[in-house]
């Protein structure tokens, strides 16, 4: 049976979560850009028979609060509050920018027993860092001026969505939900930092970590995944054949289940 509640973070922000329990060990899922607990539900449902799965709305999204000013450290404290709800320790899975946030939480010393991340979108070169600085400046300008549609378009173009696909998305019902979360794109951008893989911080992570990528994902994404795995003291890398950044839950779930059960 699902349990719905709110965890109080370090700054008093209430973080809405849902716990789907199969009676097994706890797993906390950290979503990426535009993601909410609802978006993570299909993967959570596949893991629930073997684990107690906690999905949550990251701050500024869904049912969670949003206390200014934003700082990545506050999102790390959100995960700490969820770990307390989980019983003190838990495994953690992070997707995309949520993968980077999960890595930040582990580097901060949170009691994460083991961690799995899918395609943290770090840059891998000087060009990526230069592009990232320009993106940050443009995104901040659009959000300050309340141009939420343009901010979403900017993000989509930055991650490689073709203009014709963006145009179709603007006409779809999902667009309203995306623009409602446009302000959180700045949060995801802060989590990613200046762009390159943060090798020094990753070297502080003591938990074992599985870094997963899709075999059909763009080469820069796969290069970044390998670089993250190489920077981790107990990192390992795995590729899911034929998968892309929007990984299929039914393909990913058994890989996570095996890993979190300690059999990987």
N, C-alpha and C positions, 0 to 999 in steps of 0.2 A: 504494500500500500504506500502511495506517495505521501510524504510529509512536506508541508509548505510552511516556511517560516522566514524570519529575518534575523541576521546576525549583526550585532553592533560592532562596527569597526573602531579603530583606535581614535579617530577624530569624531566619533559619535554618529557617523553616517550609517544608516540601516541598509544592509545588503540583502536583497530578496533571493531566496534559494528554494530549490525543490530537491528532496531526497527520495530517490526511487530505490527501494531496498529489496534485495534478494537474500539478505542475511549474511552476505560475505563481507570481506574487508572493504574499507571506504576508498573511493576514487573521486577526486574532485576534477571537474572539467572546466577548462578556462577557454572561452571563445575568443575569436578574432574580431576583425572589423565588422560592424553591423550585427554581430552575433548576440543573441540573448539566450536565456535558459530554454525558451521554446525552440529555438533553432537547433540546440544541442540535443533535443529530446529523442530523435531517431537513434542516434548512437547510444545515448544513455539507456534506451529501452533494450538494445541488443546486449549491453553489458550487465543490465540489472539482474538477470538470473543468477549471476555468480558474484556480484559485488553490490555494495551499498553506494549508489552513484549520486553525487551531489552536482547539480547544475545550478548556475546562478546568473543573475543579471549583473554584469559589471557596472560599477558606479556610473550614473548618468544615463542608464538604460532601463527600460521596462519598469519594474516595481522598486528598483533601488534608488537611494538618494544620491545627491550630487553636491558635495560641500566644496565651495571655492576657498582658496585657489587649488587647482589640480596639481598633483605631484605623483610621480610614479611610486614613490614610497607609500602613498596612501593606498594605492591598489595592492601593493604587497601586504599592507596591513589588513586589507579586505580578505585576502587569502588566509592570513593568520587567523582571522575571526572564524572563517569557515573550517579551518583545521580544528579549532576548539569545538565547534559543533560536531565534527566528525569523530571526536573522542581524543584529540591531541595530536595524532599523526594520521597521514593518509598518503596514498599514491596520487599523483597528479598527472593529468593529460592536458596539453595545451596545443591549440591550433593557430597557425599563422602568427599574427601579433600576440595572440594569447599564448603561443609557445614561448615567445620572447619574454612575456610577463612571468610565465611559470619559471623560466630560467632565472629571471631576476629574483623571484621569491626564494628559489633554492640557493642562489648565491648569497642572499641575505641571511641565510642560516635557518630558515623555517624548517620545522620537523617534517620534511617530505621524505617518505621512505624510499620511493623510486619515482622516476619521472619519465614520461614519454612525450615527445614533441613532434608535431608534423609541420615541416617546411617553415621554420622561422624565417621571415623574409629580409634577412640582413643583406647589405651590399657586400661586394667582394673586391672593390677597387676604388681608385681615386675618382673616377668618373661618377660612380654611384654616389659618393659622398658629396660631390659638387651638385649633382641633380637633386639630392636630398635636401640640401640647403635652400635651393631655389623653390622646391616644393613646399618646404616649411614656411617660407616667407609668404608665398602666394596663398597657401591654405589659411594662415593666420589672418591675412588681409580680408579674404572672403568671409570668414566667420565673424570677424569684427563688424563687418558691414551687413551681416545678416543674409548674405547671398548663399543660402544653404544648398540650393540646387546646383549652383556652380561649384561649390565645394565638393559635393558628391561626384560631379562630372570630373573634376580635377583628380580626385583619388582614383576613379575608375581608369582614367587615361594613364595615370602614373603606374598602375599595376598591369597595364597592357590590354585593357578591354578596347576593341576597335570602335571607332565613332559610330558606325551603323548599329552596333549592338547597344551602345549607350543610348542612342536615339530610341530604340525599341523598348529599352528598360524604362525610359522616361514616360512611355505611354502605358506601362504596366501598373497593376495595382500595388506592386511591391515598392514603387518609387516613393510613395508617401511615407512608408515606414523607414526607408533609407534616409530621406531628408530629415525626418524627425530625430535621427541619431547622428546627423552631420557633425554636431559639436564634439562628439566622441572621437571623430577622426583625428582631432588634435591630441587626444589622449593616447591613441594608438601610435601616433607619430612620436610622442614623447617617450613611449615605451621602447621604440626602436632606436632612439638616440640618433647620433650623427650618421649611422648607416652601417659601417663595417662590423664584422663579428667581434664582440667584446671579449677577446680571448683572455684578458687578465681576470675579468670577473668570472668567466666560465671556469677558469682554473681553480676557483675557490669552492666549487660544488663538489661535495663529498658523496652524494647519492649516486647510484647508478642511473644512467640516462640512455634511453633509446631514441635516436634521431631518425625519423622516417621521412622519406620523400616519395614522390610518384615517378615512375619510370617514363611517363609521357609529359612531365612538367618541363617548363623551360630550363635550358642548361644553367642559367645563373642561379635559379632556385635550388637546383641539385648540387651545384658547387658550394653554395652557402650551407646546405645541410651537412655535407661532408666536412666542411671547415668547422662547423659547430661540434660535430662528433669528435674531430681530432683535437679540439681544444679542451675537451672534458676529460678529467682524470679517469673516469669510469664510463666513458661514452662508447656507444656502438652505433653503427649506421645500418639501416635497412631500407631497401627500395621495394615498393609495391608495383609490380609490373602492370603497365597500362594505365595507372592512375595519374590524375592531374591534381592541381591545387584544391579543387573541390572534390575531395576524396569521397568515394562511396562508403557509407557507413557499414554496409554488409561485408565489404572487403577489409576495412580497417578493424572492425570489432574483434574478430578472432585473433588478430595479431596482438592487439592490446590485452585481450583476455589471457592469452598465453604468457605474455610478458609480466603482467601484474600478478599472475598466479605464481610467478617465480620459476616457471618451467622453460622460459626462453633462454 
